[in-house]
């Protein structure tokens, strides 16, 4: 996954932040337990969000250590939502490799096929545990490959492929009824947001390498007006995801999930459009500096104009 979907630490209480970190460690442990130690390297913030979204009850937490972070810390005990997040991590990682193999050069395809071959057994396990999500991923990856070959200028059609894949993750592990519909709609709008923010972040690199990018296919070049229009479009998906989530008042982790969907996503937008992308040191990602400095509005879709920022992703300013 992409790593954009993370909380804004400065706007969480200390106990909520500890719970988030415990869930993060819990998903990591679930990956190791269900697929082997090597699969813990696939851990991403995005699937921790998924675990928090679908959790039916609070995670039991205990204190423990790991090789990566030897200091004693809180870890969420095994839980169906954490196991589902581990399964989804493997499923989506294989999906990314398949997509990468479809639109890369010789060496990129070769590396992707090697990765897929190594993950064949893990993929079968994950697909067996999340059959509806696996079926949706197979269908949508075929559709996405066709759209990329056509180099479609539509934003909706390719974005909908990823949003459909993400929405299907609710079908296997969320009980039918209103809660499943809420989770599906939240994940659907979030999937669209992820696809478009990633396209904005990769805009310059994709254009330079001649790779398909829906924003480049739609707008051709870059300008302040285009950046503003893209940011408004992305902001609408963020607001829609939060609106869908707010329809259900039975969520277990309303505060943390709400923080991610408002301040966390907004900070990611600001990093992409103002500070040059998501690849900042972890200690810089944990506060709300991008919110304060870049004009992102968590309650709406308007940010300040982006001036003097080359490419949609921008450039990290000198310090």
N, C-alpha and C positions, 0 to 999 in steps of 0.2 A: 504493500500500500504506500501511500504518499507521505504520511507524516504531518499533514496539515491540521488534522483534527485533534487538537490538544487544548487543555484548559488554560485559562489565564490565572496563574497562581496568585497574583497580587489581589485578585478579586474573589478568592476563596478563603473560607475560614481555615484555621490550622487543622482542625479535625477533618474537614472535607478534603483538604489537600492530602492528609495522611491516608484517608480512605481511597483516594484516587491512586496514590502510589502503591497501596496494598493491592488494589485491583490490577495495576500494571504488573506487579510481581506475580500475582496470581495467574495471569494469562501466560506469563513467561514459564512458570512452573507447569502449567497445563500443557504447553507445547512440548516441554521436555518429557513429561510423563506419558503423553499420548503418542508422540512421534520420535522422540529421541533427543539427546542434548543438542545436536547440531541445529535442530529446527528452532531453538530458542533465539537464534540470530535473525529470524524472520519477524520477531516481535515489532509491532508498530502501535503508535498512539491511536490510530484509526479503529483498530479492533478492540482496544480497551473501551473506547466509546460504545461500541456495539455491545460489549458485555454489560456495561452500566445501563444501557437503554433497555435491554431485554430481561434484566434481572427481576425475578419475581419476589425475591426477599433479600434483605441485607446480607452481604457476605460476612461470614464469620472470619475474624482476623486473629492472627497469632504473631508472635515475634520469631524471626528467623534470620539466617544469613545466607549469602550466596557468594560464589567465587568472584563475580563481577563487582559486587558491593559488599565487602566483608563486614561492614558495620551492621550491628543488629537493627532490624527494622520490621515494621508490620507487613505481613503478607496475608492475602486473602486465602483462606482454606479452599480445597476443591469444591467446585460449585458447577451446576449445569450451565450457567451462563458463561463462566470462564472456559469450560470445556468447549462450548459452542464457538467462542471467540478463537480458540486455538484451531478448531476445525476450519473456520472461515479464513483464518490466516493462511493455512496451507492451500486451501482452495483458490483464494485470490492470488497468492504468489504464483501458482501454476498458471493461472489465467494471464498474469502479467508476462510470464515467460513465453506463453503462446502468442500473445500479442506482439511481443518484442521480436519473436522469430519471424512473424509475418511481415514486419516493416523494417527489417535491418539488412545490412549487407552480409556478405558471406561469413565473416568472422562472428558477427553478432548472432546470426542464425545458428552457427555451429555451437556457440557458447550456450544459447538458449536451449537447444536440443539436448546438449549434455546435461544441463540442469534439469530438464524435464525427465530425462531418462533416470537420473539419480533420485528424483522425487516420485517415480511411478507408483511405488507401493504406498507412500504416504498419501498421494492423491486419491488412490482407490479407497483408502480408509476414510478420508475426508468426504469424498463423494457419497460413500455409503451412509455416512452420518448426516449429511446435509443433501439429500437427493434432489429436492426441488431447486435448491440454490445451484447445484452442479448442472442440472438440466438447463436452467436459465442461463448460466454462464456459457455452456456449449452453444446455445442458440444465438446469444448476443455477440459472442466473439466472431462467429461466422458473419453476422450482420455487420459488425464493425469493420471486419476485413474488407467486405464488399464496399462499404462507404469510403474507406481509406483508398482503395484502388480507384474509385470514381473521383477521389479528391473533392468530395461534396462540399459546397460552400455553406451548407446548412449547419447551424450550431445545434439545433434541436435534435436532429437525427442521430449523430454520433453521441451526444451527451445522454440521450435517452437509453442508449445501449448500456452504458455503465450504471445509470440510475436504476434500470430494470434489474441488473445483476445484484445491486446492493439491496434493493427492495425485497428480492426473493430470499434474502437471509432471514427475514422475519417469518417465512412460511413454515420452516422446519422446526423452529424452537419457540415460537410464541403461540399461545392458545388462540384458537379462532375466536372471532368476535371483535368488539370495538378496539381492544388493545392491539390486536394484530394489525388492524387497519391503521391505527395511529403509528405503530412502528414502521409499517410499510411506507406510509406517506413521508414520515420523517427521513427514512433511509433513501427514499426515492429523490426527494429534493436535495438531500445531502450528497447523493451520488452525482447529481447534475452539477452541484457546486464544486465537488472535487474535480470532476472532469474539466470544467472550464477554468478553475484556478490553476490547475496543472498545465493546461494549454497556454495560459497567460505567462506562467513562470518559464515555460520552455520555448516561448515564442521566438526569441532571437536565435537560440541554438538550433531549433528545427528549421528555420528559414535558411540559416547558414549552411546546414547539412542537406538541404533539399528534401526534408522529411515532411510528411503531411501534418499540418496543424490546422484545426478548424478555424481558428481566428485569422490566420494568414490567408486561408482559402476564401474566407468571407470578406475580409477587408483589404487584402492585398498588402498594404504598407502599414505604416504606423504614424500616429499623430496624437496630439493632445485630445482631440475630439474622440478618436477611436478608443483611447485609453479610458476616457470618462464613460463612454458607452458600454465598453466591456465590463468596467467595474460596476456600473449600475445593473447590468444583466446578472452578474455574479451575485451582487447584493440581494437581488430579488429572490434568488434560490435560497440564500441564507435565511432571509426573513420568512420564506415559505416553510422551511424546515422547522423553524422555531414555532411558527403558527400551528403546524400539524402536531408537534409535540405537546403544545399547551392544551390540546383537545382532551387529553387523558389526565385525570387527577389521581390516578392510582399508581403512578410511576414510583419506583423505590428510590431513585437517586435524582429527584427533580432538580435540586440545587446544582449538582455537578454537571449534569447533562445540559441544563439551561445555561450555565456558565460557558460551556464549550460552544454551544450553538450561537451564542451572542458574542461575548468578549473573545473567546478563543478563535473562532472563525474570522472575526473582524480583525484581530491582530494578525492573522495569517494573510489576509488581504493587504493589510498595510505593509507587511514585510515584502510581499510580492510586488506591489505597485510603487512603493516608496523606498524600500531598503534593499532591493535587489534579489529577493527570493527567500526561501525558507531555511537556507543553509547557514544558520547562525549558531554560535556556540550554545550548548544547552543552558548554561547559566544566563545567557541573554534572552533565551526564548521563554523563560519562566516568569517574567514580569510583564507589566502592561505598558512598557515603554513605547512599543509601536502604536498603541492606541493613543497615547498622549501626544506623540510627536507627529503622527501622520494623518490625523483628521478622520479616522474611521468612525462611523456612527453605528453602534450596535443596534440602535432602535430603528434604524431606517436604512436607506440604500445610498445615501449621498456622502461622498468624501470630498476633501478639498481637491482642487485641480492639481494635477500632477505636472509640474513644470520642470523642464530640463532633465527629464529622466529618459535616457535612450532605451528604446525597446519597451515592450509591455511590462517586462519584469523589472526594468530600471537598473540602477547601479548603486552599490553600497557607497554612501558618502564617505569622504575622508574624515578621519577622526582628529 
